[in-house]
């Protein structure tokens, strides 16, 4: 694992790559009391030639810095972090699985470590990166998920920290997921406000596909309004779809589309389903890349979401195919960054 200490007096210390093992902190360390912790998630992939690649690590470094600013943890040079990520992955490249669909998950983390009971900016911090091989998200075939849209549970709010990847944003969501599970749903569809605006799905960004009268498709995702995490996969999906929309590139078997980042009320989704204009709903994130949805529970009723025999909708399937090809280095793309130049 990679370890980099920081102090207010001396700044960032010397990075060290060492075997995975426990840390020793004082019980009064601020991370334990005031949730001064944030993290990132990205993967390393082995391409058909055996080269190890990272997927858009610069975006993870930039978001990590924004999260650090949000809770007064120290920021860093993003380019230097990417260099360190490449180094530690290269050293442990034998842990990157060769089997198709498998990868090495990286968890960069930054915590405040000052022993203090006072609430304030920490004078000591630790940045570290741990890694673990992971298998394919759909190891036994694609299984669309069912969501509960519960307006009584809120993930984020204006002026809050919903757009930062803080540990404090995740703990409070667990009870909502447990409640959904007792009703037969796998995840939450997070709503906000009296109008029940769509925000995120579980720990992923949300996409909704609607059919126009002329047969073309609207692909809608909530805007980055301070309550939405700016996901790397979200941005990648939008870039691929907009490139198809403009004609710059083509995604196979995809009709004319119109991509929009805009607010959407739950009632719009309900109306679209009733009018047979709801084409698909899916989540986008690092773990699953694309996660299709086949059912949404809302105000005591279930909304059925169309899926094909493959388990996906038409947009999600072609986007997943293209993203996977880029991530595993099957096609040349600047998003796929070799660990060794």
C-alpha positions, -999 to +999 in steps of 0.1 A: +000+000+000+010+037-004+013+059+026+020+097+026+019+117+059+012+154+062+016+180+090+006+217+090+042+226+099+061+204+074+036+198+046+036+165+028+062+140+039+080+113+019+057+088+002+063+052+012+052+020-004+049-008+022+031-040+028-006-038+038-009-036+076-025-018+105-021+018+115-017+031+151-037+063+160-046+079+193-082+073+204-087+111+203-077+113+166-102+136+148-111+111+122-128+090+148-149+119+162-156+144+135-156+123+103-126+140+088-123+113+061-127+111+024-120+085-002-118+077-039-124+045-060-108+035-093-096+004-110-065-010-127-071-032-157-048-056-177-052-052-215-049-081-240-011-074-244-006-078-206-001-040-200-017-026-169-039+005-173-058+030-151-090+046-162-091+085-160-071+087-127-067+124-131-104+129-125-102+109-093-073+130-081-091+163-089-123+151-071-102+140-041-088+175-039-122+191-040-134+167-013-104+177+008-111+214+005-147+207+016-137+194+050-104+214+055-081+185+048-048+192+030-048+193-008-020+180-030-006+180-065-030+158-085-004+149-111+020+137-084-008+115-069-014+099-103+024+092-106+023+075-072-008+055-081+011+043-112+041+034-092+023+013-065+002-004-091+033-012-112+050-027-081+019-048-073+010-055-110+010-093-103-022-086-083-040-072-114-061-102-126-057-113-162-091-129-165-116-109-185-139-089-164-116-088-134-096-058-122-076-044-092-096-019-071-078+011-057-091+030-026-072+063-021-081+076+013-073+108+032-080+112+070-073+137+097-051+121+124-044+149+149-052+138+185-076+165+196-111+168+210-115+203+196-135+208+164-113+225+138-089+219+109-065+191+116-028+197+119-020+161+110-033+139+082-025+107+063-031+099+027-030+062+019-040+038-009-051+002-004-059-022-032-078-054-038-085-077-068-122-077-077-143-099-099-169-089-125-199-072-110-223-095-129-205-128-123-236-149-129-252-127-155-268-093-155-295-088-128-314-056-130-320-040-096-352-028-080-352+006-063-373+022-036-380+059-041-387+070-005-393+108-002-388+105+036-351+097+033-328+124+018-292+119+008-281+155+002-294+191+003-285+225-010-254+239+007-245+205+020-217+182+010-235+158-014-211+166-042-180+155-022-169+119-017-168+121+021-172+092+045-198+111+063-221+110+033-222+072+033-230+060+068-264+078+071-275+061+038-271+025+052-304+026+072-323+036+040-308+008+021-317-017+049-352-004+049-355-009+012-341-044+014-368-055+039-394-045+012-377-064-016-357-036-032-319-037-037-312+001-036-326+035-030-337+061-056-329+093-038-354+121-041-353+157-029-378+183-020-416+185-020-416+180-058-396+147-054-368+156-077-346+126-088-310+128-076-290+096-074-295+058-073-278+041-043-242+052-045-244+058-083-253+085-107-287+082-123-298+081-160-333+080-174-341+073-210-374+086-225-389+081-260-400+110-281-429+108-305-405+107-335-388+076-320-356+094-309-345+091-273-339+117-245-311+106-221-315+126-189-293+128-159-297+152-129-274+183-131-244+189-109-262+213-086-241+207-054-262+177-043-249+153-070-215+135-068-196+143-101-189+107-110-161+097-133-184+071-149-212+097-152-189+121-171-176+092-193-212+082-202-221+117-210-190+122-232-197+091-252-234+099-257-227+135-267-201+124-292-227+100-307-253+128-306-231+152-324-220+126-350-183+128-339-184+091-332-210+063-334-223+039-308-237+008-326-274+001-328-282+034-310-309+057-326-309+094-326-305+107-290-308+140-271-286+143-240-296+166-212-284+174-177-316+187-162-339+184-132-366+157-134-395+152-110-406+117-100-440+125-115-424+129-149-410+094-147-444+081-135-462+098-164-436+085-189-441+049-177-479+052-179-476+066-215-452+038-225-425+064-231-401+052-203-374+033-222-349+025-194-333+036-161-298+028-151-271+038-126-235+046-134-205+041-111-171+026-106-181-007-092-208-019-117-200+007-144-236+004-156-264-010-134-298-015-151-331-010-132-363-030-138-386-018-110-391+013-088-413+014-058-429+048-052-457+058-028-470+022-024-469+013-061-443-004-084-433+012-117-421-014-141-390-003-161-384-021-195-353-042-199-342-064-229-334-102-227-298-092-219-310-074-187-301-040-201-319-013-220-307-001-254-286+028-243-270+012-212-259-019-231-240-001-259-225+024-234-212-005-212-197-023-242-178+009-252-167+018-217-155-018-210-135-018-243-118+014-233-111+003-197-095-030-207-075-014-234-092-032-263-095+001-281-071+031-280-085+060-260-068+088-240-090+078-209-070+045-207-037+054-191-008+029-191+009+025-158+042+022-177+048+049-203 
